Structures are given as structure tokens and as C-alpha cells.
Amino acid sequence: MEAIQSVEVLDNNQLIVILSSGGKPDYQYIYREACEIYWDNDLKAFKSPAPRSWSHVDWFHQIVSVAKKIGVNLTLNSQTCWVNVPDNIKEKILVGKNT
């Protein structure tokens, strides 16, 4: 299991999910799932593209789902920080969380 340290919306509107552990080098291979989710080793985070037809909520659940396919179970907890995430999006993520 990997605890989510923070969920952030960057200035370029990409959603990133930063891991408390800093992740593992093997996480870079998430791109092989061909789901537009990538591992950013500098940020120690999974990241999505900026929303087009999908919302940040959709992309959060996509990150969790695709990470699970490579054997990484992401979990939100009471220490998870929310950075530049509007309250309505945070609420939707928390209500529909499938972590």
C-alpha cells in the first residue's frame, strides 16, 4: 500500500498524486498501461494530463485504477494534503473514493 501524501492541481491544470514514500523507480512503467498516466520521478508523483473531456475527479480515479493494475494500491488518509484542489472536487473524490 502507498499512502497519498498530497493531491495537487498544478498551474498547468494537471492533477498529481504525490506519495508519502517517494515511490519506487518501477513506477515509471505505468506508462505501459497506455492510459495517459505517468510517473514523475522529480515530483515523486503520478500525474494526469490537464482535463479535456474528463474532470480532475475522473483523473484521480484513473490514477488509482491504473496504479492498481501495476500492483500499487493508493490510499487517502487523514494526513493527505490537498493543494490547489477546489473543495467541490475534493468532496467528490472523497465521496467516490475507491482506494
Protein Blocks (a to p, Z undefined) as FASTA:
>chain_A
ZZdfbacddfkopacdddfklpafklmmmmmnonopacdfklopacddddfkbcfklmmm
mmmmmmmmnopacdddfklccehiafklmmmmmmmpcZZ
